[in-house]
Amino acid sequence: MNEITSTWLDFSQQQAFDALPATATAGASFVAPLADLGLIALTGEDAAGFLHTQLTNDVQNLAAGQARLAGYCSPKGRLLATFLMWKNGDSILLQLPRSLQAAIQKRLQMFVMRAKAKLADVSDAQVILGLAGNAAGAALAPWFPALPAEPYAKIDNQHGTLIRVADAGSAPRYQWIASPAHAIAAWPQLSKSLQPVAASAWRLGDILAGVAQITLPTQEQFVPQMINFEVIGGVNFKKGCYPGQEIVARSQYLGKLKRRAVLASVAATGIAAGAEVFSSADPDQPCGMVVNAEADSAGSSRCLLEIKLAALENGTVHLGSASGAQLQFQALPYSIVDVTDAELPA
């Protein structure tokens, strides 16, 4: 364990981060240490070109002032991981769950071959803080007087990197990627103006924003469109080839998509990603799967579900079995529009 890791871990223990509330008070602005996220850094003159051939989004034209979502697919077009990616000086950073980081980095490394690109795990060299709510901007002002103006805009300065991610419930959300020293120095002031909470509260925000994240139980379960990934900017259909690209493109252009991600609430907690859901109209086989789920402040859970669209039109949908807790569907914060013939590639 290096000194940087030890210092941040010591601080985390002193602050009792393990005992932080799992959810924020309804309507409260909050700050959360996101220790469940890992970072892979790619450097070298071929780093952008290499990643461009591996991921679902455009890496070569990624600007310094923006972040992008991207997916990493198997040859069958099924997602192995979803990333938030951005440039930081000469590096390209990929953010993903720590539980996937080592295996995904190893897989990417296998395909570097003669490309001049190096991959490194830099998860412990940076601290990721999630800040959400209408008071988050004022809380960040001592370090970032100017804020990213829109989702996926990015600002870098001597205090680190600030990325605005997708809003949740019309409230802005930011990730501050800082050195451990900067994070330790800032935490006392941030925690006075914002409610300190656990990373689960941040993940709930992702769900409310309709941004799915692949985790261990859901690897290789979905093509990107099944979790609306192309709708939220995670797929570029004009870029070159990448693993699974032909299948992803075929799913987009050959007929209307029959499965999508939807937002739901359910009067249950402790719901695991990968749990199956069942329709009362066809109770013998699952009609979908939980992609992500987190408890909310009301004692229920919010979920992103991948589901057959036909199941939304007939009967009711239940967790675990046709007799399980009933899911109540809610509107996503974005519209889903399938491709039309006019949009077909030339």
Secondary structure, 3 states (H helix, E strand, C coil): CCHHHHHHHHHHHHCCHHHCCCCCCCCCCEEEECCCEEEEEEECCCHHHHHHCCECCCCCCCCCCEEEEEEEECCCCCEEEEEEEEEECCEEEEEEEHHHHHHHHHHHHHCCCCCCCEEEECHHHCEEEEEECCCHHHHHCCCCCCCCCCCCEEEEECCEEEEEEEEECCEEEEEEEECHHHHHHHHHHHHHHCEECCHHHHHHHHHHCCCCCCCHHHCCCCCHHHHCCCCCCCCCCCCCCCCCHHHHHHHHHCCCCCEEEEEEEECCCCCCCCCEEEECCEEEEEEEEEEEEEECCCCCEEEEEEEEHHHHCCCCEEECCCCCCEEEEECCCCCCCCCCHHHCCC
